[in-house]
């Protein structure tokens, strides 16, 4: 029982990856992007415009250390070192604290560019559901931002809000989305717009006999509704894509799709690296200019 009580259900898996079929040594330009977010940090390495390596981990209390840790984990075991990288761009909440970045670019621009790479040039509307804010972005066929709106006033409707609920319910954050879909009928969304009050409301629902699946469905529905309101203000033009960690939450994404009447684009890429990937693309362009 003690072990179960100590488990942190909100903790998602940290990971790194590199492409064994690519050799960075033969690349003309090696570029890096580092996205230091409020909740997670990602680093992406590209070799001549191809995805070579990345890492995703929890952001710590020290943004420069988080940037360095993510970068070092991305290059672990590859033989690549920082001096081998021609240009690095920092982005995200802590972009000004990436000590080895040659330039910083906003996360809005980087997510649009990253989504363009991941989903293709047909994508014109991007929803970035981050750890503590949401951004609705319109972009052109080259991934250039044409307009955007964001909501950063509360953690409700963000990745951190879902983490709070996963921990409250004792549900693994990776399982929360699918669990929220296992209901016979869709409950009314939680009414509170603040994650603290929503948590209190959820506790009341549990005491009233609601299952964890039903409470998750009510919260996921509320998240989707808040996000759709943001998207409708900017206008949704297909193709539509979602980036960030919440893009992996099927319960939230399907409810967004249902409210919008639009299917989100699918991809085999990791949606959580979109910002860092966009930053690496900007870094490559800067390196090409320098040459």
Residue pairs with C-beta under 8 A, 6 or more apart in sequence:
4 170
7 170
8 167
9 166
9 167
9 169
9 170
9 171
9 172
9 173
10 163
10 164
10 166
10 167
10 173
11 58
11 173
12 173
12 174
12 245
13 174
14 55
14 56
14 57
14 58
15 55
15 56
16 53
16 54
16 55
16 56
16 73
16 74
16 76
17 53
17 54
17 55
18 45
18 52
18 53
18 54
18 74
18 75
18 77
18 78
19 50
19 51
19 52
19 53
22 47
22 50
22 52
23 47
24 30
24 45
24 47
24 52
24 78
24 79
24 80
24 84
25 79
27 47
27 48
27 52
28 48
29 47
29 48
29 49
29 86
29 87
29 284
29 287
29 288
29 291
30 45
30 46
30 47
30 52
30 80
30 84
30 85
30 86
31 45
31 46
31 85
31 86
31 87
31 88
31 89
31 280
31 281
31 283
31 284
31 286
31 287
32 43
32 44
32 45
32 46
32 71
32 74
32 85
32 87
32 88
32 89
32 279
32 280
32 283
33 43
33 44
33 46
33 88
33 89
33 90
33 91
33 110
33 275
33 276
33 277
33 278
33 279
33 280
33 281
33 282
33 283
34 41
34 42
34 43
34 44
34 67
34 70
34 71
34 88
34 89
34 90
34 91
34 92
34 98
34 101
34 276
34 279
35 41
35 42
35 43
35 44
35 90
35 91
35 92
35 95
35 107
35 110
35 273
35 275
35 276
35 279
36 59
36 63
36 66
36 67
36 70
36 90
36 91
36 92
36 93
36 94
36 95
36 97
36 98
37 59
37 92
37 93
37 94
37 107
37 130
37 131
37 275
38 59
38 93
38 94
38 130
38 131
38 132
38 133
38 160
39 58
39 59
39 130
39 131
39 132
39 159
39 160
39 163
39 245
40 56
40 57
40 58
40 59
40 131
40 159
40 245
40 272
41 56
41 57
41 58
41 59
41 66
41 67
41 69
41 70
41 92
41 94
42 54
42 55
42 56
42 57
42 70
42 272
42 273
42 275
42 276
43 54
43 55
43 67
43 70
43 71
43 73
43 74
43 276
44 51
44 53
44 54
44 74
44 273
44 276
44 277
44 279
44 280
45 52
45 53
45 54
45 74
45 75
45 78
45 80
45 85
45 280
46 52
46 277
46 280
46 281
46 283
46 284
49 281
49 284
51 269
51 277
52 78
53 74
53 75
53 78
53 80
54 74
54 270
54 273
54 276
54 277
55 70
55 71
55 73
55 74
55 76
56 70
56 270
56 272
56 273
57 66
57 69
57 70
57 73
59 66
59 93
59 94
59 131
60 66
60 69
63 93
63 94
63 97
63 98
64 97
64 98
64 99
66 94
67 90
67 94
67 97
67 98
67 99
67 100
67 101
68 99
68 100
71 82
71 88
71 100
75 81
82 100
86 283
86 287
86 290
87 102
87 103
87 283
87 284
87 286
87 287
87 290
88 98
88 100
88 101
88 102
88 283
89 101
89 102
89 103
89 104
89 105
89 110
89 279
89 280
89 282
89 283
89 286
90 96
90 97
90 98
90 101
90 103
90 104
90 105
90 279
91 104
91 105
91 106
91 107
91 109
91 110
91 275
91 276
91 278
91 279
92 107
92 110
92 275
93 107
93 132
95 101
95 104
95 105
95 106
95 107
96 104
98 104
102 283
102 286
103 282
103 283
103 286
105 278
105 279
105 282
107 128
107 130
107 135
107 275
108 128
108 135
108 137
108 145
108 148
108 150
109 144
109 145
109 278
109 282
110 274
110 275
110 276
110 277
110 278
110 279
110 282
111 126
111 128
111 135
111 137
111 243
111 244
111 274
111 275
111 278
112 126
112 137
112 139
112 143
112 144
112 145
112 278
113 143
113 144
113 277
113 278
113 281
113 282
114 143
114 243
114 273
114 274
114 275
114 276
114 277
114 278
114 279
114 281
115 123
115 126
115 137
115 139
115 143
115 241
115 243
115 274
115 278
116 123
116 139
116 141
116 142
116 143
116 278
117 143
117 277
117 278
117 281
118 241
118 243
118 267
118 269
118 271
118 274
118 277
119 239
119 241
119 265
119 267
120 239
120 265
121 141
121 142
121 143
122 141
122 238
122 239
123 139
123 239
123 240
123 241
123 265
124 138
124 139
124 140
124 141
124 237
124 238
124 239
124 240
125 136
125 137
125 138
125 139
125 231
125 234
125 235
125 236
125 237
125 238
125 239
125 240
125 241
126 135
126 136
126 137
126 138
126 139
126 240
126 241
126 242
126 243
127 134
127 135
127 136
127 137
127 227
127 231
127 240
127 241
127 242
127 243
127 256
127 264
128 134
128 135
128 137
128 242
128 243
128 244
128 274
128 275
129 157
129 158
129 159
129 227
129 242
129 243
129 244
129 245
129 246
129 247
129 252
130 158
130 159
130 244
130 245
131 158
131 159
131 160
131 245
132 152
132 155
132 158
132 159
132 160
133 150
133 151
133 152
133 158
134 150
134 151
134 152
134 157
134 158
134 226
134 227
134 230
135 148
135 149
135 150
136 148
136 149
136 150
136 227
136 230
136 231
136 233
136 234
137 145
137 147
137 148
137 234
138 145
138 146
138 147
138 148
138 234
138 235
138 237
139 145
139 146
140 146
143 278
143 281
147 234
148 234
149 230
149 233
149 234
150 230
151 157
151 226
151 230
154 161
154 193
154 194
154 195
155 161
155 164
155 195
156 192
156 193
156 194
156 195
156 198
156 222
156 223
156 226
157 222
157 223
157 226
157 227
158 246
159 244
159 245
159 246
160 195
161 195
161 198
161 219
161 223
162 173
162 176
162 219
162 223
162 246
162 249
162 252
163 173
164 195
164 199
165 171
165 176
165 198
165 199
165 202
165 215
165 216
165 219
166 172
166 173
166 176
168 199
168 202
168 203
169 176
169 202
169 206
169 212
169 215
169 216
170 212
171 179
171 212
171 216
174 248
176 216
176 220
176 249
176 251
177 220
177 248
177 249
177 250
177 251
177 252
177 253
178 250
178 251
179 212
179 213
179 216
179 251
180 213
180 216
180 217
180 219
180 220
180 251
180 252
181 217
181 250
181 251
181 254
182 213
183 211
183 213
183 214
183 217
186 217
186 221
187 210
187 214
187 217
187 218
187 221
188 218
188 221
189 218
189 219
189 221
189 222
189 225
190 198
190 201
190 202
190 205
190 218
190 219
190 221
190 222
191 201
191 222
192 198
192 200
192 201
192 222
193 226
198 219
198 222
202 215
202 218
202 219
205 214
205 215
205 218
206 212
206 215
210 218
216 251
217 251
220 249
220 251
220 252
220 255
221 255
223 246
223 252
223 255
224 252
224 255
224 256
224 258
224 259
225 255
225 259
227 252
227 256
228 256
228 259
228 260
231 256
231 260
232 260
236 260
236 262
238 262
239 265
240 260
240 262
240 263
240 264
240 265
241 264
241 265
241 267
242 253
242 256
242 264
242 271
243 271
243 272
243 274
243 275
244 271
244 272
244 274
244 275
245 271
245 272
246 252
246 253
247 253
247 264
247 271
247 272
248 271
248 272
253 264
256 264
257 263
257 264
